[in-house]
Amino acid sequence: MNAGFSSLGPGAEFDRIRLVWNRLAQAAEGGGDDCAIVQFGSEKIAISVDSMVEDTHFRVGWLEPGEIGWRAAAAALSDLAAVAASPRGVLVALGLNPEYPEDFSAEIMSGAAAAAKAVHAKIWGGDLFRCDKMMLNVTVVGGIDGKVLRRDGASPGDQLYVTGRLGGPAQALNSFLAKGSPEASARERFARPVPRVAEAKWLRDRGATAMIDISDGLVADAEHLAAASGVKLVVNYEKVPVHPAVENPDAALVGGEEYELLFAVAGESATLSADFRDAFDLDLSCIGRVEQGNGVQVFKGGGAVQIQGGYLHF
């Protein structure tokens, strides 16, 4: 493994990534985190790329064109939030079937631009190409004006927190797949996720030690944070905040594409959640703790349970 590579959690997708980084060896640097952190003189830049593909991440009939663009850009911008970077620019490579009307690409890009504007970034450019299925590859660049939050900083004794309420996107997805109409707030969480950029920097300045955004599911992404930090994460099932539209609370632990923040913070604070809610009108919940060991352990009703799920590409 090349120097600076952060360990990843289990899964076939991540076995493939580990194989890639082993093969690249000294031809690559870093890896395994939400962003690449590159030093240019005295300045640190965070860079990330994310993709969304029709029929893998969404179906066209579910969303308006602007929502497709927003969703793709927000997912990539969330990686910048996970390292407490300030977004600066967004580049979008957009692949479209030529049967779409001419203004379809402009509507998609308007949505991406709106997501960028919401976090004070600009569209810097991109690419437009012919593709049988719609594809958006989004590259984001941000500046770092303080401590870099990575996945590898959690220590035994830290407390484990999550922003927001989880499971809404999964609930919307289940409704779409059943050819129904999602509950409005769950649909909004699916169609227009919010990158927690300002929230991440606020948390960094108040003692966050390690952070990841939730894209594959709470438990799945907790595995990455645990692996990178070389610790065990203990999650209290009953303390995981559940979106009000969710029917099965398990969705809050395994549903993907949340783009909320999971993080560890040193010590205990009686006012952190209340102060956060006052600042952002958003829930902040302590859901567990960091211990010596490895992996993720979920406790429900006082006993350890196995929670199956999370998105798997392979």
Secondary structure, DSSP 4 states (H G I P E B T S, - for coil): --TTPPP--SSHHHHHHHHHHHHHGGG----SSSSEEEEETTEEEEEEEEEEEBTTTB-GGGS-HHHHHHHHHHHHHHHHHHTT-EEEEEEEEEEE-TTS-TTHHHHHHHHHHHHHHHTT-EEEEEEEEE-SS-EEEEEEEEEE-SPPP-SS---TT-EEEEES-BSHHHHHHHHHHTT----HHHHHHHHS----HHHHHHHHTTTEEEEEE-SS-HHHHHHHHHHHHT-EEEEEGGGS-B-TT-SSTTHHHH------EEEEESS--SSHHHHHHHHHS--EEEEEEEESSSEEEEEETTEEE---------
